[in-house]
C-alpha cells in the first residue's frame, strides 16, 4: 500500500484570499448599487514597459524562423539573462558570477523547492507576520516552525537573540504584508547571527524596487558576510510588473558552504534534475526589463504606485491611525480602529465604505488587529477609496 506525506495533515486551511473573495462577492450580490474598491490584492494594474513589449515581439518573431528558433532552454537560465541580472546587482555594488544566478518562473516556484537542500530536522524561524508560503512549504516537509514575532514595539522588524535556536530563517525586506524594511545595521545583525551559528537565511527581495531610503539595502549581499550565509530570491513581478508574465531568479553564492558541501553546486544538481528551463520569450523580456531603459520605464509605473501610497497614508495621518510601510514598499499596514479585530474591520470597512482590504490575521497571529492595503490599484480608484476612508474614519 502506498503511503502519502503525513505532514500535509498539519497544514492549516489556506482561506485568507478565498474568504475575502467570497465575502466581497456576497456583498456585491446583495448590494449591486455599490461599486467595491479593491485594495486587498497585491497584483499590479499597469502594463509592462514598452521596451519589454518590444523584446517580447522580437522573441516571438525569432520563433517563427528556423534559423532563429529556440527549443529547450538551459535548465539554469540563458547566459544573456544571467548577465543582465548580474549587471543589475553590479549597479548596487554587488559582484556576482553568472553561475551563482539561477533563472526561474518567479519566487513562488523556488520557495517550494529550495527547502530540498536542507534536512528535515532543521528548525525554521519565520519572521511574522509573514507570507504564508514560508510556513506552509516547511510544514509540508515536516520541519518545526519557530515564529519570530513582529509587533508595534519592534516596528515589525524583530532581530535575532541568543535564544533563537534555528538553522533556517526566512526574511522578507521590505516585508509583505507589513511594508517594514530592515536598515543595513539591523539586517547586518541577522547576517552576523547566521554566520556565527552556521544557519542559512532565505531572503525574499521581491519588493526591493520600491525602496527609497538609502539606509535600506536592496539586496542582502550589500552586507559583509552575506555570501557565506544567505540565499536570495528575486522577482520581477512587482518591480517590473511581471505578475502575469512570470520571471525571477534565485542567487546561491559559491561561498555558501555547509557541512563541507557547496549549496551552489547542490542547487545546480537540483535545477538540472527538476526543471526544463524558463521560456526563451520570458528571458528576453527579463533582459529588457533590467536594462537602464527598462528600469527607467518601470520606475514611471512605480511612481504611480508610490503616489497611491501617499494618497492613502495622508488619510491615516490626518486621522491619527498608526501604520507601517507605504514608503519602501507597496503595502500599508495599519492598526484597525476602535480596537476591532481584523475580520470585523474587514466587514465594517466593506459594508460602510465599499472598500476591500486584507485582514492582518491572515498572515499569522501577530497580524491580529491589523490590516493591509495594497497600493497597486488604479490611481483614480485609490483616490476614491481614500475619500471614502477619510469620511468613514
Secondary structure, DSSP 8 states (H G I E B T S, - for coil): -----GGGGG-----HHHHHHHHHHHHHHH-TTS--EE-------S---HHHHHHHHHHHHHTTSGGG---S--TT--HHHHHHHHHHHHTTT----GGGEEEES-HHHHHTTGGGGS-TT--EEEEES--HHHHHHHHHTT--EEEEE--TTTTT-----TT---SEEEEESS-TTT-----HHHHHHHHHHHHHHT-EEEEE-TTGGG---TTS-SSGGGSTTGGGTEEEEEESTTTS--TTT--EEEEE-TT-EETTEEHHHHHHHHHHHH-----HHHHHHHHHHTSHHHHHHHHHHHHHHHHHHHHHHHHHHHTT--EEESSSSSEEEEE-GGG--HHHHHHHHHHHH-EE-EEGGGG-GGGTTEEEEES-S-HHHHHHHHHHHHHH-
